[in-house]
């Protein structure tokens, strides 16, 4: 994810549209949504994965309902930055999704996002059950917020 990729994504997603952040897991898909000004990422929903087509149909319905212009997808890189089987699975999901949901996609490094969110929930004394309910949405918000902050910095540099 270099600056040129991010700037191309900003252009492709257009101005005034919202973005959805995605934390793609094997059992769930955590989603977060930003405001139209692209300043704040908020948890949106957790999709319990059943099959590819209904999972993407739910994501598409949310994108249409919230006037989404692009998707920021967490890329689960290994700690050394290399790509493993989970990255391949994520890229495959996106490849298969594109014909059904033709929005611009930006991959975003998600290393330690779930761990950071889990630590914050534990510090807030959230019960194990509550953590399980919201961790995927919050991880998606963490991913999306990191992207929004970087995007804002790049746009300010450009001006």
Residue frames as a rotation matrix with the C-alpha (Angstrom) as fourth column:
UNK 1
0.579 0.816 0.000 0.00
0.816 -0.579 0.000 0.00
0.000 0.000 -1.000 0.00
UNK 2
-0.589 -0.802 -0.094 2.01
0.792 -0.597 0.129 2.89
-0.160 0.001 0.987 -1.25
UNK 3
-0.492 0.367 -0.789 0.94
0.047 -0.894 -0.445 6.51
-0.869 -0.256 0.423 -1.55
UNK 4
-0.822 0.165 -0.545 0.15
-0.570 -0.253 0.782 6.16
-0.009 0.953 0.302 -5.27
UNK 5
-0.736 0.581 -0.347 -2.22
0.448 0.803 0.393 3.23
0.507 0.134 -0.851 -4.57
UNK 6
-0.413 0.574 -0.706 -3.99
0.768 -0.197 -0.610 5.22
-0.490 -0.794 -0.359 -1.86
UNK 7
-0.577 0.168 -0.799 -4.34
-0.308 -0.951 0.022 8.33
-0.756 0.259 0.600 -4.04
UNK 8
-0.874 0.278 -0.398 -5.67
-0.322 0.280 0.904 6.22
0.363 0.919 -0.156 -6.94
UNK 9
-0.597 0.671 -0.440 -8.20
0.771 0.631 -0.084 4.64
0.221 -0.390 -0.894 -4.57
UNK 10
-0.465 0.402 -0.789 -9.33
0.349 -0.736 -0.581 8.08
-0.814 -0.545 0.202 -3.33
UNK 11
-0.722 0.147 -0.676 -9.90
-0.609 -0.599 0.520 9.19
-0.328 0.787 0.522 -6.92
UNK 12
-0.826 0.389 -0.408 -11.72
-0.015 0.708 0.706 5.97
0.563 0.590 -0.579 -7.89
UNK 13
-0.546 0.627 -0.556 -13.98
0.837 0.370 -0.404 6.09
-0.048 -0.685 -0.727 -4.81
UNK 14
-0.059 0.518 0.853 -14.98
0.491 -0.729 0.477 9.67
0.869 0.448 -0.211 -5.55
UNK 15
-0.942 -0.239 0.235 -15.63
-0.046 -0.602 -0.798 12.46
0.332 -0.762 0.556 -3.11
UNK 16
-0.412 0.813 0.411 -18.54
-0.898 -0.439 -0.032 12.56
0.154 -0.382 0.911 -0.71
UNK 17
0.427 0.544 -0.722 -19.04
-0.378 0.833 0.404 8.81
0.821 0.101 0.562 -0.65
UNK 18
0.552 -0.182 0.814 -18.56
-0.790 0.196 0.580 6.67
-0.266 -0.963 -0.035 2.41
UNK 19
-0.260 -0.670 -0.695 -16.13
-0.679 0.639 -0.362 3.79
0.687 0.378 -0.621 2.74
UNK 20
0.885 0.428 0.184 -16.63
-0.440 0.640 0.630 0.42
0.152 -0.639 0.754 4.38
UNK 21
-0.275 -0.948 0.159 -13.79
-0.944 0.235 -0.232 -1.23
0.183 -0.214 -0.960 6.25
UNK 22
0.735 0.525 -0.429 -13.72
-0.501 0.847 0.178 -5.02
0.456 0.084 0.886 6.23
UNK 23
-0.355 -0.730 0.584 -12.10
-0.906 0.423 -0.021 -7.44
-0.231 -0.536 -0.812 8.64
UNK 24
0.377 0.489 -0.787 -12.49
-0.771 0.637 0.027 -10.72
0.514 0.596 0.617 6.75
UNK 25
-0.371 -0.444 0.815 -12.37
-0.828 0.555 -0.075 -13.76
-0.419 -0.703 -0.574 8.99
UNK 26
-0.946 -0.013 -0.323 -13.07
-0.176 0.858 0.482 -17.41
0.271 0.513 -0.815 8.37
UNK 27
-0.576 0.761 -0.298 -16.29
0.817 0.525 -0.239 -17.39
-0.025 -0.381 -0.924 10.43
UNK 28
0.440 0.710 -0.551 -17.29
0.674 -0.666 -0.320 -13.71
-0.594 -0.230 -0.771 10.41
UNK 29
-0.249 -0.441 0.863 -16.88
0.808 -0.585 -0.066 -10.52
0.534 0.681 0.502 8.42
UNK 30
-0.024 0.170 -0.985 -16.50
0.783 -0.610 -0.125 -7.43
-0.622 -0.774 -0.119 10.57
UNK 31
-0.012 0.120 0.993 -17.69
0.847 -0.526 0.074 -4.21
0.531 0.842 -0.096 8.95
UNK 32
-0.217 -0.044 -0.975 -17.15
0.638 -0.763 -0.108 -0.55
-0.739 -0.645 0.194 9.76
UNK 33
0.354 0.435 0.828 -18.46
0.892 -0.423 -0.160 2.55
0.280 0.795 -0.537 8.03
UNK 34
-0.709 -0.565 -0.422 -17.05
0.651 -0.754 -0.084 6.06
-0.271 -0.334 0.903 7.82
UNK 35
0.233 0.738 -0.633 -18.91
0.318 -0.673 -0.668 9.34
-0.919 -0.046 -0.391 7.55
UNK 36
0.814 0.171 0.556 -19.19
0.577 -0.121 -0.808 11.12
-0.070 0.978 -0.197 4.19
UNK 37
0.836 -0.543 0.079 -16.35
-0.534 -0.839 -0.107 13.44
0.125 0.048 -0.991 5.20
UNK 38
0.610 -0.564 -0.556 -14.15
0.254 0.804 -0.537 10.39
0.751 0.187 0.634 5.75
UNK 39
-0.037 -0.596 0.802 -13.04
-0.698 -0.559 -0.448 11.43
0.715 -0.576 -0.396 9.22
UNK 40
-0.332 0.035 0.943 -14.48
-0.883 0.341 -0.323 8.88
-0.333 -0.940 -0.082 11.62
UNK 41
-0.519 0.162 -0.839 -14.83
-0.329 0.869 0.371 5.09
0.789 0.468 -0.398 11.30
UNK 42
-0.220 0.544 0.810 -17.63
-0.955 0.052 -0.294 3.48
-0.202 -0.838 0.508 13.29
UNK 43
-0.904 -0.026 0.426 -18.46
-0.023 1.000 0.012 -0.20
-0.426 0.002 -0.905 13.81
UNK 44
-0.480 0.750 -0.456 -21.32
-0.856 -0.286 0.430 -1.25
0.192 0.597 0.779 11.55
UNK 45
0.664 0.742 0.091 -22.12
-0.746 0.666 0.016 -4.95
-0.049 -0.079 0.996 11.61
UNK 46
-0.573 -0.731 0.370 -20.74
-0.633 0.682 0.366 -8.46
-0.520 -0.025 -0.854 11.85
UNK 47
0.338 0.609 -0.717 -21.80
-0.902 0.428 -0.061 -10.84
0.270 0.668 0.694 9.12
UNK 48
0.063 -0.248 0.967 -21.81
-0.461 0.852 0.249 -14.47
-0.885 -0.461 -0.061 10.22
UNK 49
-0.503 -0.332 -0.798 -20.34
-0.861 0.111 0.496 -16.25
-0.076 0.937 -0.342 7.22
UNK 50
0.335 0.636 0.695 -22.56
-0.369 0.767 -0.524 -18.90
-0.867 -0.081 0.492 5.70
UNK 51
0.246 -0.291 0.925 -21.80
0.852 0.521 -0.063 -19.09
-0.463 0.803 0.376 1.99
UNK 52
-0.721 -0.693 0.001 -20.03
0.599 -0.622 0.504 -16.73
-0.349 0.364 0.864 -0.37
UNK 53
-0.567 0.506 0.650 -23.08
0.513 -0.401 0.759 -15.52
0.645 0.764 -0.032 -2.34
UNK 54
0.559 0.819 -0.126 -25.29
0.637 -0.327 0.698 -14.54
0.531 -0.471 -0.705 0.63
UNK 55
0.144 -0.594 -0.792 -22.30
0.829 -0.364 0.424 -13.01
-0.540 -0.718 0.440 2.42
UNK 56
-0.854 -0.486 0.185 -21.57
0.496 -0.653 0.572 -10.77
-0.157 0.580 0.799 -0.56
UNK 57
-0.180 0.872 0.455 -25.29
0.616 -0.261 0.744 -10.04
0.767 0.413 -0.490 -1.04
UNK 58
0.608 0.368 -0.703 -25.45
0.792 -0.336 0.510 -8.66
-0.048 -0.867 -0.496 2.53
UNK 59
-0.302 -0.812 -0.499 -22.31
0.647 -0.559 0.519 -6.59
-0.700 -0.166 0.694 1.96
UNK 60
-0.780 0.057 0.624 -23.74
0.548 -0.420 0.724 -5.26
0.303 0.906 0.296 -1.30
UNK 61
0.279 0.959 0.051 -27.04
0.746 -0.250 0.618 -4.32
0.605 -0.134 -0.785 0.39
UNK 62
0.447 -0.192 -0.874 -25.13
0.728 -0.490 0.480 -2.38
-0.520 -0.851 -0.079 3.06
UNK 63
-0.670 -0.742 0.020 -23.03
0.583 -0.510 0.632 -0.63
-0.459 0.435 0.774 0.41
UNK 64
-0.494 0.571 0.656 -26.14
0.577 -0.349 0.739 0.45
0.651 0.743 -0.157 -1.46
UNK 65
0.505 0.772 -0.387 -27.96
0.788 -0.229 0.571 1.56
0.351 -0.593 -0.724 1.70
UNK 66
0.512 -0.387 -0.767 -25.05
0.529 -0.561 0.637 3.72
-0.676 -0.732 -0.082 2.86
UNK 67
0.994 -0.103 -0.033 -23.91
-0.087 -0.577 -0.812 5.14
0.064 0.810 -0.582 -0.54
UNK 68
0.456 -0.870 0.186 -20.51
0.065 0.241 0.968 3.47
-0.887 -0.430 0.167 -0.28
UNK 69
0.812 -0.209 -0.545 -17.89
-0.580 -0.393 -0.713 4.40
-0.065 0.895 -0.441 -2.86
UNK 70
0.069 -0.850 -0.523 -15.09
-0.574 0.395 -0.718 2.00
0.816 0.350 -0.460 -1.91
UNK 71
0.960 0.209 -0.186 -13.96
-0.014 0.702 0.712 -0.86
0.280 -0.681 0.676 0.29
UNK 72
0.028 -0.947 0.320 -10.92
-0.894 -0.166 -0.416 -0.96
0.447 -0.274 -0.851 2.59
UNK 73
0.851 0.304 -0.428 -10.07
-0.192 0.939 0.284 -4.60
0.488 -0.159 0.858 3.19
UNK 74
0.498 -0.663 0.558 -7.78
-0.759 -0.022 0.651 -5.71
-0.419 -0.748 -0.515 5.96
UNK 75
0.527 -0.448 -0.722 -4.86
-0.414 0.607 -0.679 -7.72
0.742 0.656 0.134 4.59
UNK 76
0.932 -0.072 0.355 -3.70
-0.309 0.355 0.882 -10.28
-0.190 -0.932 0.309 7.17
UNK 77
0.400 -0.873 -0.279 0.03
-0.459 0.072 -0.885 -10.14
0.793 0.483 -0.372 6.51
UNK 78
0.503 -0.387 -0.773 2.43
0.732 0.667 0.142 -12.24
0.460 -0.637 0.618 8.55
UNK 79
0.816 -0.175 -0.550 4.35
0.344 -0.618 0.707 -10.36
-0.464 -0.766 -0.445 11.24
UNK 80
-0.237 -0.971 -0.027 7.41
0.466 -0.138 0.874 -10.20
-0.852 0.195 0.486 8.95
UNK 81
-0.157 0.273 -0.949 5.29
-0.594 -0.794 -0.130 -8.60
-0.789 0.543 0.287 6.20
UNK 82
-0.965 -0.203 -0.167 5.16
-0.256 0.580 0.773 -11.70
-0.060 0.789 -0.612 4.02
UNK 83
-0.072 0.975 -0.209 1.96
-0.990 -0.044 0.134 -13.08
0.121 0.217 0.969 2.54
UNK 84
-0.888 -0.163 0.431 0.62
-0.282 0.932 -0.229 -16.41
-0.364 -0.325 -0.873 3.76
UNK 85
-0.788 0.596 0.155 -2.49
0.592 0.662 0.460 -18.51
0.172 0.454 -0.874 3.16
UNK 86
-0.033 0.819 -0.573 -4.85
0.766 -0.348 -0.541 -16.01
-0.642 -0.457 -0.615 4.83
UNK 87
-0.346 -0.142 -0.927 -3.71
-0.351 -0.897 0.268 -13.27
-0.870 0.419 0.260 2.43
UNK 88
-0.994 -0.020 -0.112 -4.30
-0.111 0.402 0.909 -15.60
0.026 0.915 -0.402 -0.51
UNK 89
-0.473 0.876 -0.092 -7.78
0.877 0.459 -0.144 -16.35
-0.084 -0.149 -0.985 0.85
UNK 90
-0.006 0.435 -0.900 -8.54
0.323 -0.851 -0.414 -12.63
-0.946 -0.293 -0.135 1.23
UNK 91
-0.635 -0.293 -0.715 -7.37
-0.520 -0.522 0.676 -11.84
-0.572 0.801 0.179 -2.31
UNK 92
-0.941 0.330 0.069 -9.43
0.300 0.726 0.618 -14.76
0.154 0.603 -0.783 -3.64
UNK 93
-0.184 0.902 -0.391 -12.54
0.829 -0.071 -0.555 -13.48
-0.528 -0.426 -0.735 -1.83
UNK 94
-0.085 0.100 -0.991 -12.04
-0.163 -0.983 -0.085 -10.02
-0.983 0.155 0.100 -3.38
UNK 95
-0.911 -0.289 -0.296 -11.42
-0.340 0.114 0.934 -11.48
-0.236 0.951 -0.202 -6.86
UNK 96
-0.737 0.674 0.050 -14.67
0.653 0.691 0.309 -13.45
0.174 0.261 -0.950 -6.66
UNK 97
-0.097 0.704 -0.703 -16.56
0.707 -0.449 -0.547 -10.50
-0.700 -0.550 -0.454 -5.13
UNK 98
-0.734 -0.338 -0.589 -15.60
-0.013 -0.861 0.509 -7.92
-0.679 0.381 0.627 -7.80
UNK 99
-0.888 0.436 0.145 -18.14
0.190 0.062 0.980 -9.05
0.418 0.898 -0.138 -10.45
UNK 100
-0.058 0.917 -0.395 -20.92
0.889 0.228 0.398 -8.91
0.455 -0.328 -0.828 -7.83
UNK 101
0.768 0.205 -0.606 -19.79
0.524 -0.747 0.411 -5.71
-0.368 -0.633 -0.681 -6.11
UNK 102
0.243 -0.714 0.656 -17.72
0.896 -0.094 -0.434 -3.60
0.372 0.694 0.617 -8.53
UNK 103
0.999 0.007 0.054 -16.38
-0.018 -0.895 0.445 -1.00
0.051 -0.445 -0.894 -6.09
UNK 104
0.243 -0.967 0.077 -12.77
-0.415 -0.176 -0.892 0.19
0.876 0.185 -0.444 -5.79
UNK 105
0.929 -0.017 -0.371 -10.82
0.304 0.607 0.734 -1.86
0.213 -0.795 0.569 -3.24
UNK 106
0.209 -0.898 0.388 -7.83
-0.658 -0.423 -0.623 -0.84
0.723 -0.125 -0.679 -1.15
UNK 107
0.499 -0.156 -0.853 -5.98
0.528 0.835 0.156 -3.48
0.688 -0.528 0.498 0.82
UNK 108
0.392 -0.321 0.862 -4.83
-0.650 -0.760 0.012 -2.28
0.652 -0.565 -0.507 4.24
UNK 109
-0.514 -0.689 -0.511 -2.31
-0.045 0.617 -0.786 -3.90
0.856 -0.381 -0.348 6.57
UNK 110
0.494 0.809 0.318 -4.30
-0.442 -0.081 0.893 -5.32
0.748 -0.582 0.318 9.46
UNK 111
-0.200 -0.627 -0.753 -1.50
0.412 0.643 -0.645 -6.79
0.889 -0.439 0.130 11.55
UNK 112
-0.845 -0.204 -0.495 -2.35
0.511 -0.030 -0.859 -6.64
0.161 -0.978 0.130 15.25
UNK 113
-0.595 0.674 0.438 -5.72
-0.461 -0.732 0.501 -4.92
0.659 0.096 0.746 14.71
UNK 114
0.400 0.785 -0.473 -7.71
-0.012 0.521 0.854 -7.63
0.916 -0.336 0.218 16.48
UNK 115
-0.099 -0.520 -0.849 -5.13
0.885 0.343 -0.314 -7.83
0.454 -0.782 0.426 19.27
UNK 116
-0.932 -0.262 0.252 -5.24
0.158 -0.916 -0.368 -4.04
0.327 -0.303 0.895 19.80
UNK 117
-0.227 0.937 0.266 -9.04
-0.568 -0.349 0.745 -4.02
0.791 0.018 0.612 19.89
UNK 118
0.391 0.345 -0.853 -9.18
0.368 0.791 0.489 -7.01
0.843 -0.505 0.182 22.23
UNK 119
-0.544 -0.659 -0.519 -6.74
0.773 -0.153 -0.616 -5.33
0.327 -0.736 0.593 24.63
UNK 120
-0.855 0.266 0.445 -8.87
-0.294 -0.956 0.006 -2.18
0.427 -0.125 0.896 24.62
UNK 121
0.160 0.972 -0.172 -12.03
-0.387 0.222 0.895 -4.18
0.908 -0.077 0.411 25.33
UNK 122
0.158 -0.192 -0.969 -10.33
0.747 0.664 -0.010 -6.03
0.645 -0.722 0.248 28.19
UNK 123
-0.851 -0.521 -0.066 -9.11
0.455 -0.670 -0.587 -2.70
0.261 -0.529 0.807 29.60
UNK 124
-0.584 0.724 0.367 -12.70
-0.622 -0.690 0.370 -1.45
0.521 -0.012 0.853 29.41
UNK 125
-0.798 0.183 0.574 -13.74
-0.385 0.579 -0.719 -4.55
-0.464 -0.795 -0.391 31.40
UNK 126
0.023 0.789 -0.614 -15.96
-0.986 0.121 0.119 -5.90
0.168 0.602 0.781 28.60
UNK 127
0.315 0.154 0.937 -17.14
-0.495 0.869 0.024 -9.43
-0.810 -0.471 0.349 29.25
UNK 128
-0.715 -0.591 0.375 -15.85
-0.058 0.584 0.809 -12.26
-0.697 0.556 -0.452 27.10
UNK 129
-0.087 0.783 0.617 -19.31
0.848 0.383 -0.367 -12.59
-0.523 0.491 -0.697 25.52
UNK 130
0.760 0.369 -0.534 -19.46
0.129 -0.892 -0.433 -8.87
-0.637 0.260 -0.726 24.71
UNK 131
-0.156 -0.896 -0.416 -15.94
-0.532 -0.279 0.799 -8.94
-0.832 0.346 -0.433 23.26
UNK 132
-0.662 -0.079 0.746 -16.98
0.400 0.804 0.440 -11.81
-0.634 0.589 -0.501 21.00
UNK 133
0.351 0.912 0.213 -19.98
0.756 -0.142 -0.639 -9.82
-0.552 0.386 -0.739 19.75
UNK 134
0.937 0.153 -0.314 -18.09
0.031 -0.932 -0.362 -6.66
-0.348 0.330 -0.877 18.78
UNK 135
0.148 -0.987 -0.057 -14.42
0.081 -0.045 0.996 -7.49
-0.986 -0.152 0.073 18.21
UNK 136
-0.250 -0.250 0.935 -14.76
0.893 0.314 0.323 -8.02
-0.375 0.916 0.144 14.44
UNK 137
0.677 0.552 0.487 -16.65
0.683 -0.718 -0.136 -4.75
0.274 0.424 -0.863 13.92
UNK 138
0.875 -0.381 -0.298 -14.16
-0.097 -0.742 0.664 -2.87
-0.474 -0.552 -0.686 16.07
UNK 139
-0.098 -0.925 0.368 -11.21
0.424 0.295 0.856 -4.45
-0.900 0.240 0.363 14.22
UNK 140
0.050 0.199 0.979 -12.79
0.995 -0.099 -0.031 -3.28
0.091 0.975 -0.203 10.95
UNK 141
0.948 0.306 0.089 -13.17
0.290 -0.944 0.160 0.22
0.133 -0.126 -0.983 12.43
UNK 142
0.486 -0.853 -0.187 -9.52
0.033 -0.196 0.980 0.15
-0.873 -0.483 -0.067 13.55
UNK 143
-0.269 -0.542 0.796 -8.43
0.806 0.326 0.494 -0.83
-0.527 0.775 0.350 10.02
UNK 144
0.337 0.505 0.795 -10.65
0.874 -0.482 -0.065 1.79
0.350 0.716 -0.603 8.37
UNK 145
0.961 0.022 -0.277 -9.60
0.157 -0.865 0.476 4.56
-0.229 -0.501 -0.834 10.79
UNK 146
0.073 -0.997 -0.009 -5.92
0.301 0.013 0.953 3.90
-0.951 -0.072 0.302 10.08
UNK 147
-0.302 -0.099 0.948 -6.67
0.948 0.073 0.309 4.20
-0.100 0.992 0.072 6.38
UNK 148
0.685 0.646 0.336 -8.72
0.668 -0.741 0.063 7.39
0.289 0.181 -0.940 6.83
UNK 149
0.735 -0.468 -0.491 -5.96
0.113 -0.629 0.769 9.03
-0.669 -0.620 -0.410 8.86
UNK 150
-0.324 -0.884 0.336 -3.37
0.502 0.140 0.854 8.17
-0.802 0.446 0.398 6.20
UNK 151
-0.037 0.398 0.917 -5.66
0.987 -0.129 0.096 9.36
0.157 0.908 -0.388 3.39
UNK 152
0.902 0.407 -0.145 -6.26
0.430 -0.879 0.206 12.67
-0.044 -0.248 -0.968 5.15
UNK 153
0.333 -0.870 -0.363 -2.51
0.110 -0.347 0.931 13.19
-0.937 -0.350 -0.019 5.57
UNK 154
-0.461 -0.504 0.730 -1.85
0.741 0.235 0.630 12.47
-0.489 0.831 0.265 1.88
UNK 155
0.323 0.672 0.667 -4.60
0.898 -0.439 0.007 14.80
0.298 0.597 -0.745 0.70
UNK 156
0.894 -0.044 -0.446 -3.26
0.197 -0.855 0.480 17.59
-0.403 -0.517 -0.755 2.94
UNK 157
-0.112 -0.994 0.013 0.24
0.300 -0.022 0.954 17.05
-0.947 0.111 0.301 1.49
UNK 158
-0.273 0.073 0.959 -1.18
0.956 0.131 0.262 17.30
-0.106 0.989 -0.105 -2.04
UNK 159
0.656 0.659 0.367 -2.82
0.685 -0.724 0.075 20.67
0.315 0.202 -0.927 -1.28
